[in-house]
Amino acid sequence: MSLRQFKEHRAAGPRIRRRSAWRRGAALSAAALLLCGTAPAWSQPVATLAAAASIADPVTSAHPGYRINAGDDLDISVWGEEKMTRTTRVLPDGTISVPLAGTITAAAKTVEEVSEEIRQRIAPNYRTSPPEVTVAVRDATGMRFYVVGKVRTPGSFSTGRAVDTLQALSMAGGLADFADVKNAVILRHTPNGQVVEPVELATVLKGHRRLKPGELAEPLPMLRSGDVLVIP
């Protein structure tokens, strides 16, 4: 080795040692992270995105006893039959179509009633007892009613459960000034045409001054999908 090569090798020594020390330090840091179960900083956004992607959208659960309406989205699952598992929307005529079961009227029924009807319809296709059928309301937007007239926030409202007229009035923000609650009515569409149903709200709104303890002599009417509560 010449004198020049010896000097260059000697000068490069500290740099080589520094690089080796850095590599050993990085290796030790990575080992410490693995032992502690902590991901390095650069990997945390990826882990966060993966965790967020694994969270499913929540399913809207209807109130117990809720009766299905046209426009509702239903989750139908049949145990062991992946091809029959699906999400379907209740048609405007209140029906749904299910493989092997055909067309079923779902409107005005509970999910338990629809589940049992599907199970009975598909039973002839199985030698043994038919599989379990589960029906759940994914989106209960079919239950939509309207409050108009002298209320604070008139408009349309959607809920996953049946509500009475007083609850509907509360959702509309309550009575506005000069509201004639004594003449409130419900407009309802029926197969025989539109009907008008008077609503007795004045007695209830007056509270204990007009009400006696115990059950109401005339319970407040429950709103159906498509009803219009009018407060003149």
Secondary structure, 3 states (H helix, E strand, C coil): CCHHHHHHHHHHHHHHHHHHHHHHHHHHHHHHHHHHCCCCHHHHHHHHHHHHHCCCCCCCCCCCCCCCCCCCEEEEEECCEEEEEEEEECCCCCEEEECCCEEEECCCCCHHHHHHHHHHHHHHHCCCCCCCEEEEEEECCCCEEEEEECECCCEEEECCCCCEHHHHHHHCCCECCCCCHHHCEEEEEECCEEEEEECCCHHHHCHHHCCCCCCCCCCCCECCCCCEEEEC
